[in-house]
Amino acid sequence: MSGEKFPALVLNADYRPLSYFPLSLWSWQDALKSVFLKRVHIVSEYDRVVHSPSFEMRLPSVISLKRYIQQSKQPAFTRFNVFLRDGFRCQYCGSGEDLTFDHVLPRRLGGQTSWENITTACAPCNMRKGGRLDRDSKMFPEIRPYIPTPQLLNRQGQSFPPNYLHESWRDYLYWDTELEE
């Protein structure tokens, strides 16, 4: 049995996922270890059972932490998080292909590599803009770069669901989904 086949969705103590993108998942082995160490509550289970000679247990599909983990005030400044903030689209032409990032104020002019100066750009737009200011290149990002909140990145991550979603996870991932009548 592989850990990828039966991952457990990990919820904070308030029953919200620790993160949406990447989705907070633990291998079934880590989930069981946390159950035995009494660090989590089992919220939902798979039909799959694991057993030893003297014990058997269904694998958890959703677990919640017993202790609340405070989210950081500012997310890590990573290429992935910049792309997530910008919706995985070039901020100059809207393309989702061949993405890189651009310094709005070029480094040669004193521009910093920071949340407030980096935007997502496709390689062709980045090459076309070059090391020029947006007014000189007549290329303006759709959204000016800014520091996102962790909550904003989580909301953005909901727009990019993972390849695999177990049915027991849906109630905890999409609170704002319209209910069927």
C-alpha positions as CSV (number, residue, x, y, z in Angstrom):
1,M,0.0,0.0,0.0
2,S,1.4,3.4,-0.9
3,G,1.2,6.6,1.1
4,E,0.0,8.5,-1.9
5,K,-3.0,6.2,-2.4
6,F,-4.6,7.0,1.0
7,P,-3.5,10.4,2.1
8,A,-5.3,12.2,5.0
9,L,-6.6,15.7,4.6
10,V,-5.2,17.7,7.6
11,L,-7.4,20.3,9.2
12,N,-6.5,22.8,11.8
13,A,-8.3,22.7,15.1
14,D,-11.0,25.0,13.6
15,Y,-11.7,22.4,10.9
16,R,-10.2,24.4,8.1
17,P,-7.3,22.9,6.0
18,L,-3.9,24.1,7.1
19,S,-3.4,25.1,3.4
20,Y,-5.2,24.8,0.2
21,F,-2.3,25.0,-2.2
22,P,-0.5,22.9,-1.7
23,L,-3.3,21.0,-0.1
24,S,-2.4,19.9,3.5
25,L,-2.1,16.2,3.1
26,W,-0.2,13.6,5.2
27,S,0.6,10.1,4.2
28,W,-1.5,7.4,5.9
29,Q,1.6,6.4,7.9
30,D,2.0,9.9,9.4
31,A,-1.7,10.2,10.0
32,L,-1.7,6.9,12.0
33,K,1.3,7.9,13.9
34,S,-0.4,11.2,14.9
35,V,-3.5,9.2,15.9
36,F,-1.5,7.0,18.2
37,L,0.3,10.0,19.7
38,K,-3.1,11.5,20.4
39,R,-2.3,14.7,18.4
40,V,-5.3,14.5,16.1
41,H,-8.9,13.6,15.9
42,I,-10.2,11.3,13.2
43,V,-13.0,13.1,11.3
44,S,-13.5,10.7,8.5
45,E,-12.1,7.3,7.4
46,Y,-11.5,5.3,4.2
47,D,-13.0,1.9,3.8
48,R,-9.4,0.5,3.7
49,V,-8.3,-1.3,6.8
50,V,-4.7,-1.8,8.1
51,H,-4.0,-4.5,10.6
52,S,-1.3,-6.2,12.6
53,P,-1.7,-9.6,14.3
54,S,-3.5,-8.1,17.2
55,F,-5.0,-4.8,15.9
56,E,-6.9,-3.4,13.0
57,M,-8.0,0.1,12.1
58,R,-9.6,1.9,9.2
59,L,-7.3,4.5,7.6
60,P,-8.2,8.1,8.4
61,S,-9.2,10.2,5.3
62,V,-9.7,13.5,7.3
63,I,-8.0,14.4,10.5
64,S,-8.1,17.5,12.6
65,L,-5.3,18.8,14.9
66,K,-6.1,18.9,18.6
67,R,-4.1,22.1,19.0
68,Y,-4.7,25.1,16.8
69,I,-1.7,26.2,14.7
70,Q,-1.7,30.0,14.2
71,Q,-1.2,31.0,10.6
72,S,1.7,33.3,9.9
73,K,1.0,36.9,9.2
74,Q,2.9,37.0,6.0
75,P,3.4,34.1,3.6
76,A,6.8,32.9,2.4
77,F,8.2,34.9,-0.5
78,T,8.6,32.1,-3.1
79,R,8.3,31.9,-6.8
80,F,5.3,29.6,-6.4
81,N,3.5,32.0,-4.0
82,V,4.0,34.9,-6.5
83,F,2.5,32.8,-9.2
84,L,-0.4,31.8,-6.9
85,R,-1.0,35.4,-5.9
86,D,-1.1,36.3,-9.6
87,G,-3.4,33.4,-10.6
88,F,-0.7,31.6,-12.6
89,R,-1.2,34.3,-15.4
90,C,1.2,36.7,-17.0
91,Q,0.2,40.1,-15.6
92,Y,1.1,41.8,-19.0
93,C,-0.8,39.6,-21.5
94,G,-2.8,37.0,-19.4
95,S,-1.0,33.9,-20.8
96,G,-0.5,30.9,-18.5
97,E,2.4,29.5,-20.5
98,D,6.1,29.7,-19.9
99,L,5.8,31.7,-16.7
100,T,8.7,33.5,-15.0
101,F,8.8,36.7,-12.9
102,D,9.6,40.3,-13.7
103,H,11.0,43.1,-11.6
104,V,8.5,46.0,-12.2
105,L,11.3,48.4,-11.2
106,P,14.3,46.7,-12.9
107,R,17.2,45.7,-10.7
108,R,19.6,47.8,-12.7
109,L,17.6,50.8,-11.5
110,G,17.6,49.7,-7.9
111,G,14.5,47.5,-7.9
112,Q,14.4,44.9,-5.1
113,T,13.4,41.3,-5.3
114,S,10.4,41.6,-3.0
115,W,6.6,41.1,-3.0
116,E,6.0,44.7,-3.9
117,N,8.3,44.6,-7.0
118,I,7.9,41.1,-8.5
119,T,5.1,40.2,-10.8
120,T,4.3,37.1,-12.9
121,A,5.3,37.4,-16.6
122,C,5.5,35.0,-19.5
123,A,9.0,34.7,-21.0
124,P,8.0,36.6,-24.2
125,C,6.6,39.6,-22.3
126,N,9.6,39.5,-19.9
127,M,12.0,39.6,-22.8
128,R,9.9,42.4,-24.6
129,K,9.9,44.5,-21.4
130,G,13.6,43.9,-20.8
131,G,15.2,46.0,-18.1
132,R,13.0,49.0,-18.8
133,L,10.4,50.8,-16.7
134,D,6.8,50.0,-17.5
135,R,6.2,53.6,-18.8
136,D,9.2,53.2,-21.2
137,S,8.1,49.8,-22.4
138,K,4.4,50.7,-22.4
139,M,3.8,47.5,-20.5
140,F,1.8,47.8,-17.3
141,P,1.0,44.8,-15.0
142,E,-2.7,44.1,-14.7
143,I,-2.3,44.1,-10.9
144,R,0.4,46.0,-9.1
145,P,2.6,43.7,-7.0
146,Y,1.6,43.5,-3.3
147,I,2.2,41.4,-0.2
148,P,-0.7,38.8,-0.1
149,T,-2.1,37.5,3.1
150,P,-2.1,33.7,3.8
151,Q,-5.9,33.8,3.6
152,L,-5.7,35.3,0.1
153,L,-3.3,32.6,-1.0
154,N,-5.6,30.0,0.4
155,R,-8.6,31.5,-1.5
156,Q,-6.5,31.6,-4.7
157,G,-5.5,27.9,-4.1
158,Q,-9.1,26.9,-4.0
159,S,-9.3,27.8,-7.7
160,F,-6.6,25.2,-8.5
161,P,-7.9,21.9,-7.0
162,P,-5.5,19.0,-6.8
163,N,-5.7,16.1,-9.2
164,Y,-7.2,13.8,-6.5
165,L,-10.0,14.8,-4.2
166,H,-11.5,12.1,-2.0
167,E,-15.3,12.6,-1.5
168,S,-14.8,12.8,2.3
169,W,-12.7,16.0,1.8
170,R,-15.2,18.1,-0.1
171,D,-17.1,19.3,3.0
172,Y,-13.9,20.8,4.4
173,L,-12.5,22.3,1.2
174,Y,-15.3,24.2,-0.4
175,W,-17.4,26.0,2.3
176,D,-18.5,28.6,-0.2
177,T,-19.7,26.1,-2.8
178,E,-23.4,26.5,-3.7
179,L,-25.5,23.8,-2.2
180,E,-27.7,21.5,-4.3
181,E,-31.4,21.8,-3.6
